[in-house]
């Protein structure tokens, strides 16, 4: 399984990223397809979808933070050839994810009106939100497990099946959306509820295939009597590592919630435009996301094998790619902004706001991706707290204050400019922090055996040079 420390760095990254390209395209097609089909129902349903985005993102990123902790620990175990520990982490990690998602779904289901009322949903939008989220919460477990499992498959060198898994779910979602929303051929038209149901059904099928791959193909998911022996100790390892990842990822939906609240002051049209633009933005990140999803397992395996030289080369390649790709997308979005906006709505105000968004914010995409890559690499080098600090600076210190100030004094253009300044700043800071971490590891000798974290250690922390 320890395949990420053998070939040269560019070949390894390309071999990991290419299969994931189709997969990340498909994964983002979930949100884009939902937004596009729901937009056919009118501005109010599209605004309702925009309100659900931060809450869904919150639960997604909490589950993703736990998954990142599991994936990183599994990758490190594979890098040091401890496959028994890798299997234990996967089995116990899935159990932990199921417990968390079930609890969060129950709490979320019972607090729909309170949460979305706080976000600013009005009396016309709230019933639509309620109809969507009740179904989504019932199927939330099918969201969290594939997200975590994809990272594990990549760690095991099986990025091809990880990609196929995401493609399967997305294709099913795209096929089911129009059928369940509009009810062609005499079928019942479920409206916005149909979009939620399409997502749950498609993710359920993808989850079933994932569990088969982990248990039968990779032999990492062990279901047997006594398989949960040592579960508390394993959970402590995962939680100790995952907490910074969870806190870091939570900041994104929190920031989206605050920005949605700011946008709501400019009307439902501004909220609808911002929600649609955010989904298009996520779709634009499909290509760099394929590389980003590969960085944490790549860095973590090479960290376990003490190959600092390979980590440094990966950092340089990733940063150069992010800047080149981000600059290209920014120019394309600037030129095509009015046409792209008109694809989502015929409302003149929605088109106007979305056009402004797509002509300002994308010029920070390159550095925003550098910031994300920096967080992935710091996590893989056992510095998740540094990645969390980067996100705290981005959201708390820069993004929210600059967006609110810009909106207060200069309207929507000022708000979007605040986001641009934020991304340019944190991308630069991320590069500096990764470079400092690599400098601290410069004395590592790859020929020496790596020190590992094992459940039986008296001190479970991993000794790492400062």
N, C-alpha and C positions, 0 to 999 in steps of 0.2 A: 504493500500500500504506500510505502514511503517514496512516492514518485516525484515529489515537487522539489527535491534537492539534487537531482541527477543531471538533467539536460541543461543547456545554457539558458540563461534567464529569459531572453526574448522569446525563444522557442517555447519554453514552459508557460509563460504568460499568455502567449497567443494560443497555445494548445488548450489552455483552460478557458480563455475568454471567448474563443470562436463559438464553441457549442452553447455557451451562455448567452451569446448575442441574440439568437432566436428566442431563447428562454426569457431574457429580460424584456425583449420586445413584446412577447406574449404576456408577461406579468403586468406590464404597464397597460397593455390592451384591455385588461380588466376595467381599470378606472376610466380610460378613454371611451370604451364601448358603452359603459354605463352612462357616462355623461352625455354622449352623443344621442343614444336612443331616448334617454329621458328628456333631452332638450326638445325632442319632437312633440312632447306633451305640453310644452309652453314654458314661459319664464318662471312661473311659481314652482313647478316641480324641479326645474334646474337649480333654483335658489335653495330648495330643500336639500338637494344632493350636496350643494356647497356647505350647508350647515352640518351634514353628517360627516364630511371629510375629516375635520380635526378630531372628532371623537373616535372614528374608526382608526385614524392614524395613531391616536394615543394607545389604544389596545394593541394595534399591530406592532408598534415599536416597543412596547413593554415585552410582548412575546418575543419580538425580534432581539431585544437586549438579552433575554435569557438564552435564546438560541445562539447569539454571538458568543456568549460565555461558554456554552457547551461546545460549539464548533471550534473555538480557539483551543480549549483544553484537549479536545479530541485530536486536533491537528498536531499539537505539541506532543501528545502521547504517541501518535504515529511516527512523528519525526525522530523520536528516541526509541522506536520499535517496541513500544509497550502496548501490544494489541489487546491484552486482557483489560488493561485500564481503559482503553478506548471503548471497548464493548460495554464496560460497566457505566461509563459516562453517558453513552447513548441511551441505554435502557433506563437508567435512573433519570436522565434528563427529560425523556419523553413523559415519564410519569409525573415529574414536576410540572411540565408544561400543561398537561391535561388538567391537573389540579388547579393551577392558576387560571386558565382560560374558563373553566367551569364556574369558578367563584366570580370572576369579573363579569361574565355573561349574566349571571343572576342579578348582581348588583346593578349592572347597566340597564337591564330590562325593567327593573323596578323604579328606575330614576330617570326615564326618558324625558318626561315633561319638565322636571326640575332642571336637568342639565341643559337642554336646548332652550328653555326659557331664559336661562342665564346667558346663553350665547346670543340672545337677541331675536330668536325666532318669533314671528308674530302669530296672530290667531289663524291666519290663512295658511301659513306654512307649517305650523306645528302638526296638524293631522297627517300631512304627507310624510313628515319626518317620522312620526310615530308608526305609520304603516310600513315604512322601509325598515326601521331599526328593530322592530319586534321580530321580523323574520331573520334579519342579519344576526342578532344576538343568539337566536336558536341554533345557528350554524357556525358560530364563531370558532369553535374547536377545529373545524375544517380549514380555517385560515391559519391558525398558529402552527399546526404540525407540519404542513408542507413547507412553510417558511424556514423552520428550524431544520427539517430534513434535507433541504437543498444544500445548505451549508455543509452538512455532514457528508453528503455524497461527493461534493467538491473536494473536501478534505481527503476522502478515500481515493481521489483520482478519477471519479466517475462523473465528470462534468457533463458528459453526453446524456446520461439518463436524467441528471438534474434538469437539463434543458428540456428534454422530452416531457418531463413531468409538468413543467410550467406551460409548455405549448399545449398539451392536452387540456389543461384546465381553461386556458384562455380561449381556445377554439370552441369548446363546449359552451363557454359563457357567451361568446359572440353569437353562436347559433341559437341558444335558448332565449337571449334577451328579447329580440323582436317577437318571438312566438309567445312568450309569457306576458310581455308588456301590452302588445296590441291585439293578441288573440286572433290571428288569421284563420280562415277556413272554418269559422263557427266556434272556435275555441274561446273560452272566457278571457276577456281582456283584463289583466290584473293591474295595469298601470304601473306606478312606481314600485308596488309590491312585487311585480314580476321581475324587476331588475334585481332585487335582493334575492329572490328565490333562484334565479338563474345562477347567481354567484355561489350560493350555498350548494346547489346540486353539482355544479362543475368542480368545486373544491372538494366535495365529498368523494367524488370518483378519483381525483388526483391524490387525495390522502390515502385511499385504499391501495393504490399502486405504490406509493411511497413506503408504506409499512411492509409491503411484500419485498421491495428492494432491500430495505434495511435488514429484514429478518432472514430472507432466503439467499439473496445474492451477496450482500456484504458481510453477513453473519455478525452484525454489530448490535442488532436488537435481539436480546436473549429473553425469551418468555418461557420460564421453567420454574418449578418449585424452588423457592429460596433465591430467585433471581433478584429480589429486592434487598438481600442481605447487605448491610453496610450502607443502606439508602441515606440515613441522616448524615453520615460523614461525606458522602458524595455530594449531597445537596449543599452542605456547607462550603465545599470547594467551589461548586458552580455559583452559588449566591455571592460568595466573597469576590469572585471575579466578575460576575454579571452585574452587580449593583451599579458600578460606574457606567456600564454600557446601557443599562435601563434608564438611569437618570439622564444620561446624555441623549438617548433617543426620545425620551419623554419631552425634552425641550422643543423638539420640532412641532409636534401637534399642539403644544401649549402656545408656541409662537403663532401657529396658524389660527388658533382660536382667538388670540388677541387681535391679530390682523383682520380676521373676519369681523370681529366686533367693531374695529375701526372702519372697515368698509361698509358695515351696516349703517353707519351714520350718513353715507352718501346714497342710500336707497337699495332696494332689492336688486335693481339692475346692476349696481356695482358689485354686490355679493355674487350674483350669477356670473358676471364677467370674470371676477377674480377666481371663482371656483373652476370655471372652464379653462382659464389660462393656466392655472396650477396643474390641471390634468394634462394639458398639452405640454407644459414644461416637463413634467415627469416623463412623458413619452419621448421628448427630445433627449433625455438622459439615458435612453436605452443603451446606446453604444458605450459611453463611459461607465455605465453601471455594470456592464458585463465584465469589464476589467476590475472595477471596484469590488465586486462580489468574490473575485479570485484573490484579492490582495491579502485579506486576513489569513486564510488557510495557507497561502504561499509563505507569507512572512512568518507565521507561527511554526510551520514545519521547519523552515530554515533556521529559525530561532532555536528550536529544539536540537537541530544539528549543528548549531553554532556557526552558521555560514553568514557572517555579517557582510561579507563582500557581495553576496547575492542580494541581500536586502537593500544595500546601498544602490546597486545597479537598478533594482526594481523601482526604487524611489525616483531616480532620475528619469527613467523611461515613462513612468506614470505621469509625472508632472509635465513633461514635454507633450505627451499625448493630450492631456486635459486642456492645456492652453491652446493647442492647435485646433482641437475639436470645438472647444467653447467659442473661439473667435469665429469659426466658420458658421456655427449655428446662429450666433448673434447677428451676423450680416444677413443671413437668409430670413430670420424672423423679422428683422427691421423692414426688409423689402416686401415681404408677404403678409405683414400684420393685418391690413384691412381685409384681405381675402380669407385668411385663417379665422378671423373674428366672425365674418359673415357665415362661415360654415357652421357655427354654433348657435347663432341667433340672428333674427331679422330685426330685433329691437335696436333702434339707432343708438340709444344710450349704452346698451350692452356692447355693441360693436365699438363705440368710441372709447370706452374704458379699457376693453380688452386690447385694442390697438395701442393705446398708450403703454400698457403693461409690457407688450411684446416689443416695443421700440426702446425701452429704457433698461429693464431688468436683465435681459439676456447678455448685455455686455459685461456682466460679472460672472457669467456661467463658468468660464474657464477657471477663475480663481476659486469659485465655490466648489468646483469639482476637486481642485487641489486640496482645499480644506477637508473635503470628505475623505479623499485618499489618505491624507495625513492622519485622520482619526482611525481609519482601518489599520494603518501600519503601526501606529502607537499601540493599538489594542493587540495586534499580533506580537509585538515586542514586550508584552506584559506591562504596558503602561496605559491601561484603560482610563485611569484618573486624569492623565494628560489629555486624552481625547475628550473626556467629559469637560475639562476646563476650557478647551477650545470651543466647545458648543455653548458653554455658559457665557463666554465672552461674546460669541456671535449673537446669541439671542437676548441675553439680559443686559449686557453692556452696550451693544451696538444696535441690533435689529429693531427691537421694540421701541427704545427711546428715539432713534432716528426716524423710524416710520411714523410714530405719533407726532413728533415735532414737524416733520415734513408735511403731514396731512393737515395739521393745525394751521400752519402758516402759508402753505402753498398748494393745498388741495391734494388730489390724487397724484399729480405729477411729482409733488414733493415726497409723498409716501413712497412711490416707486424708486425715486432717487436715493432715499434712505437705504433701501434694500441693496441698491447697486454699490454704494459706499461700503456697506457692511461686508459684502462678499469679497470685494477687492482687498479689504483689510485683513480678514481672517484667513484668506488663502495665503497671504504673505507670512502671517504668524505661524500657520501650520507647517510651512516649509522649514522655518527656523527651528521649531520644536523637534521635528523629525531629525534634522541635521544634528541637533544637540544630543539626542538619544543615541544616534549612530556613533557620534564622537566618543560618548561614554563607553561604548561597546568595542572600541577600536582595538583594545588589548586582548580580546578573546582569541583563543587558538582553536581552530576547527578540528585539530587533531586530538584535542583533549576530550574525554568523555563529558557529556553535558550533565549537569545536575538536574534531577527531575523531581517532580512533585508526586508523591505516592501516598495513598491513604494511610499507610502504616508509619509514615514519618512522624517523629515526635513534634517537629516543627514543620507544618504543612506548607509554609510559604516557600517560594522558589528563590534561592539566593541569586541575586543578579547584581553585577557591578553597577555602581552609580553612574 
